[in-house]
């Protein structure tokens, strides 16, 4: 193990220094290099290739016991502990079946919202009864909740600054990019939201801050073609992309676009989403996913009351409480 450590770091430190620190001789290290892999290492390599082949053919479902049984049937002589050791050393795991989780729990002592509608879906006039639906989406980290589409919708992007980001050009692993947000330069990402007429988030996407809205977030508009007429600002205008369900609004042209400005203000003031500290893109995406899901739940906490135009006036103060 010591010789392997020296071999792995020989380009960073002097070999004589590492041998002295690890209390081994330089001659022993060079003799170890000349000998090459031993019989056990060669046997491990051969068995590992067989394990990987069986694991791949089983689509990742087999664990150490079933893989060992398959290897035995193929003529390999090995023990279960040997197979388990190689699988653990190389990160080979069986894909576990997720346990079914009940998302609705009725047996509790918490306050239950009154059933105002009581399944009386017939209304005598417009804007008397409004209902909303939540879609349950299974993900690797649990259930996420997004709203249903409506005839009219809104789309806009939201710049998120990364606190202490890896500066542009400093590292190939940086997750932030330099881009413009609200007429100022930031290094970070961009969240795009598609809302229905009730102010609920139907779909979302994220990218780096340097992307153009009309190029990066086309899929959000295209996937609701035939279901929603989506209103956006001029940053979604693109010559080679002109979907029939997209309507561009100039500044001050359509007052109902203030709905999405209120949503973005809620995310800033209440969810503290304007600046985040993540340095791994997967963590950044998870943060956005949970924020979007909890936003839809909190907005509907006391019900949704639309105005005479059919849109909901969201309250930052009430949302914060």
C-alpha positions in Angstrom: 0.0 0.0 0.0 2.9 2.4 0.8 4.6 1.6 -2.5 1.3 2.2 -4.4 1.0 5.6 -2.6 4.5 6.6 -3.7 3.8 5.5 -7.3 0.6 7.6 -7.4 2.4 10.8 -6.1 5.8 10.4 -7.7 5.0 13.4 -10.0 4.3 15.7 -7.0 7.1 14.8 -4.5 10.6 13.4 -4.6 10.7 9.6 -4.2 13.5 9.7 -1.7 11.5 12.1 0.5 8.3 9.9 0.4 10.3 6.8 1.2 11.8 8.4 4.2 8.5 9.7 5.5 6.7 6.4 5.0 9.7 4.5 6.5 10.5 2.3 3.5 13.6 1.9 1.4 14.1 3.3 -2.0 15.5 0.0 -3.2 12.4 -1.8 -2.0 10.2 0.6 -4.0 12.1 0.1 -7.2 12.1 -3.6 -6.7 8.3 -3.4 -6.3 8.0 -1.6 -9.6 10.1 -4.2 -11.4 8.1 -7.1 -10.1 4.8 -5.9 -11.5 1.4 -7.1 -10.3 1.4 -10.3 -8.2 -0.8 -13.4 -8.6 -3.5 -12.1 -6.3 -3.8 -8.8 -8.1 -4.0 -10.5 -11.5 -6.7 -12.8 -10.1 -8.6 -9.7 -8.8 -8.4 -8.1 -12.2 -9.7 -11.1 -13.9 -12.6 -11.6 -11.4 -13.4 -7.9 -11.5 -14.0 -8.0 -15.3 -16.3 -10.9 -14.8 -18.2 -9.2 -12.0 -18.6 -6.0 -14.1 -19.9 -8.1 -17.0 -22.5 -9.9 -14.9 -23.5 -6.7 -13.2 -24.1 -5.0 -16.5 -26.1 -7.8 -18.0 -28.3 -7.8 -14.9 -28.9 -4.1 -15.4 -27.4 -3.4 -12.0 -30.0 -5.5 -10.1 -27.7 -8.2 -8.8 -25.8 -8.0 -5.5 -22.8 -10.0 -4.3 -24.8 -13.2 -3.7 -26.5 -13.4 -7.1 -23.3 -12.3 -8.9 -21.3 -15.0 -7.2 -24.0 -17.6 -8.2 -23.8 -16.5 -11.8 -20.0 -16.6 -11.7 -20.0 -20.1 -10.3 -22.3 -21.2 -13.1 -19.9 -19.7 -15.6 -17.0 -21.7 -14.1 -15.3 -19.1 -11.9 -14.1 -20.3 -8.5 -14.6 -17.5 -6.0 -16.2 -16.9 -2.6 -19.0 -14.4 -1.8 -16.6 -12.4 0.4 -14.1 -12.1 -2.5 -16.9 -10.8 -4.8 -18.2 -8.5 -2.1 -14.7 -7.0 -1.5 -14.1 -6.2 -5.1 -17.6 -4.7 -5.5 -17.1 -2.5 -2.5 -13.6 -1.4 -3.6 -14.9 -0.4 -7.1 -18.3 1.1 -6.1 -20.4 -1.7 -7.7 -23.8 -1.8 -6.0 -27.1 -3.5 -6.6 -29.9 -1.2 -7.6 -32.5 -1.2 -4.8 -36.2 -1.1 -5.4 -37.6 2.0 -3.7 -40.2 1.4 -1.0 -43.6 2.8 -1.9 -44.2 5.9 0.2 -47.7 7.2 1.1 -47.8 10.9 0.4 -51.2 11.6 2.0 -51.5 11.0 5.7 -55.0 11.5 7.1 -54.4 10.3 10.7 -53.1 13.4 12.4 -54.2 16.1 14.9 -53.2 19.0 12.7 -55.6 21.7 11.3 -57.4 20.6 8.2 -58.4 23.2 5.7 -62.2 23.4 5.2 -63.7 21.8 2.1 -65.3 25.0 0.7 -66.1 23.5 -2.8 -67.5 20.3 -1.4 -67.5 18.8 -4.9 -70.1 21.3 -6.2 -68.3 22.0 -9.5 -71.2 23.8 -11.2 -71.0 27.6 -11.0 -73.8 30.1 -12.0 -71.3 32.8 -13.2 -67.7 33.1 -14.3 -64.9 33.5 -11.6 -67.1 32.0 -8.9 -65.2 28.7 -8.3 -61.6 28.1 -9.0 -59.7 24.8 -8.5 -56.0 23.9 -9.0 -54.3 20.6 -9.4 -50.8 19.5 -8.3 -48.9 17.0 -10.2 -46.7 14.5 -8.2 -43.4 14.0 -10.0 -41.1 11.2 -8.7 -37.4 12.1 -8.7 -34.2 10.6 -7.3 -34.6 12.7 -4.2 -38.3 12.2 -3.6 -41.6 13.7 -4.8 -41.8 17.2 -6.4 -45.0 19.0 -7.0 -45.8 21.2 -10.0 -49.0 22.8 -11.1 -51.2 22.1 -14.1 -51.2 24.2 -17.3 -53.9 26.8 -18.1 -55.0 28.6 -21.2 -52.7 31.7 -20.5 -49.3 31.5 -19.0 -46.2 33.6 -18.2 -42.5 32.9 -18.6 -39.5 34.8 -17.4 -35.9 34.2 -16.2 -34.3 35.0 -12.9 -30.6 35.6 -12.3 -29.0 33.9 -9.3 -25.6 35.0 -8.1 -23.2 32.5 -6.7 -21.5 33.8 -3.5 -17.7 33.2 -3.7 -17.9 31.5 -7.2 -15.0 30.1 -9.1 -14.1 33.0 -11.2 -14.6 32.7 -14.9 -11.6 31.0 -16.6 -10.0 30.0 -13.3 -11.2 26.4 -13.2 -12.7 23.9 -15.7 -15.0 22.7 -13.0 -16.7 26.1 -12.3 -20.5 26.1 -12.3 -21.1 29.8 -12.7 -20.7 32.0 -15.8 -20.7 35.7 -16.2 -23.9 37.1 -17.5 -26.3 40.1 -17.2 -29.2 40.1 -14.7 -31.4 43.2 -14.2 -28.9 45.3 -16.0 -25.9 44.3 -13.9 -23.2 41.7 -14.3 -23.2 38.6 -12.1 -21.4 35.3 -12.0 -23.9 32.5 -11.4 -26.9 30.7 -12.9 -30.3 31.5 -14.3 -33.7 30.1 -13.3 -36.5 30.1 -15.9 -40.1 29.8 -14.6 -43.3 29.0 -16.5 -46.4 30.1 -14.6 -50.1 29.4 -15.1 -52.8 32.1 -14.6 -52.9 31.4 -10.9 -49.3 32.2 -10.3 -48.3 28.5 -9.8 -45.1 27.1 -11.3 -45.9 24.7 -14.1 -42.4 23.9 -15.2 -38.9 25.3 -14.7 -35.4 25.0 -16.0 -31.9 26.3 -15.1 -28.7 27.2 -16.9 -25.7 29.4 -16.5 -26.1 33.1 -16.4 -24.5 33.8 -19.8 -27.2 32.0 -21.9 -29.8 33.8 -23.9 -33.4 33.1 -22.8 -34.7 32.5 -26.3 -32.1 29.8 -26.9 -31.7 28.1 -23.6 -35.4 27.8 -22.5 -37.2 27.0 -25.8 -38.2 23.6 -24.5 -40.4 25.1 -21.8 -42.5 26.9 -24.4 -42.5 24.1 -27.0 -43.7 21.5 -24.6 -46.9 23.4 -23.8 -47.7 24.2 -27.4 -51.4 23.6 -28.0 -52.1 23.9 -24.2 -50.9 27.4 -23.2 -50.5 30.8 -24.8 -47.3 32.0 -23.1 -46.5 35.7 -22.6 -42.9 36.7 -22.2 -40.6 39.7 -22.4 -38.5 40.6 -25.5 -35.5 38.5 -24.3 -37.3 35.4 -25.7 -37.4 36.8 -29.2 -35.3 34.7 -31.7 -35.4 34.9 -35.5 -35.1 31.1 -36.1 -37.6 30.2 -33.3 -41.1 31.7 -33.5 -43.6 29.3 -31.8 -47.2 30.0 -32.4 -48.0 30.0 -28.6 -45.5 32.6 -27.6 -46.5 36.3 -27.3 -43.8 38.9 -26.7 -44.6 41.8 -24.4 -42.7 45.1 -24.3 -42.2 46.9 -21.0 -45.5 48.1 -19.7 -47.5 46.6 -22.5 -49.4 44.1 -20.5 -50.2 44.7 -16.8 -50.9 41.1 -15.9 -47.2 40.3 -16.5 -46.7 41.9 -13.0 -47.8 38.5 -11.7 -44.4 37.0 -12.5 -42.6 40.0 -11.1 -44.4 39.3 -7.8 -43.3 35.7 -8.0 -39.7 36.6 -8.5 -39.9 39.1 -5.7 -41.3 36.3 -3.4 -38.3 34.1 -4.4 -35.9 36.9 -3.6 -37.4 38.2 -0.3 -38.8 35.1 1.3 -36.8 32.2 -0.2 -33.5 34.1 -0.2 -32.8 32.8 -3.7 -31.0 35.8 -5.2 -27.6 34.7 -3.8 -26.7 31.1 -3.0 -23.4 29.4 -2.0 -23.4 26.1 -3.9 -20.3 25.1 -5.8 -21.6 21.8 -7.3 -24.1 22.0 -10.1 -26.2 19.1 -8.8 -26.6 20.8 -5.4 -27.6 24.0 -7.1 -30.3 22.2 -9.1 -31.6 20.4 -6.0 -31.9 23.7 -4.2 -34.0 25.1 -7.1 -36.2 22.0 -7.3 -37.1 22.1 -3.6 -37.7 25.9 -3.7 -40.0 25.5 -6.7 -41.9 22.7 -5.0 -42.4 24.4 -1.7 -43.3 27.7 -3.4 -46.4 26.1 -5.0 -47.5 24.6 -1.7 -47.1 27.8 0.3 -48.9 30.0 -2.3 -51.9 27.7 -2.0 -51.8 27.6 1.8 -55.0 29.8 2.2 -56.4 29.2 -1.2 -56.2 31.3 -4.4 -58.5 34.3 -5.0 -58.5 35.5 -8.6 -59.4 39.1 -9.6 -61.9 40.1 -12.3 -59.4 39.3 -15.0 -59.0 35.8 -13.7 -55.5 36.3 -12.3 -54.4 35.9 -8.7 -52.9 38.8 -6.8 -50.2 37.3 -4.7 -49.1 38.9 -1.5 -45.5 38.9 -0.4 -46.4 39.7 3.2 -48.9 36.8 3.5 -46.5 34.5 1.7 -43.7 35.4 4.1 -45.9 34.7 7.2 
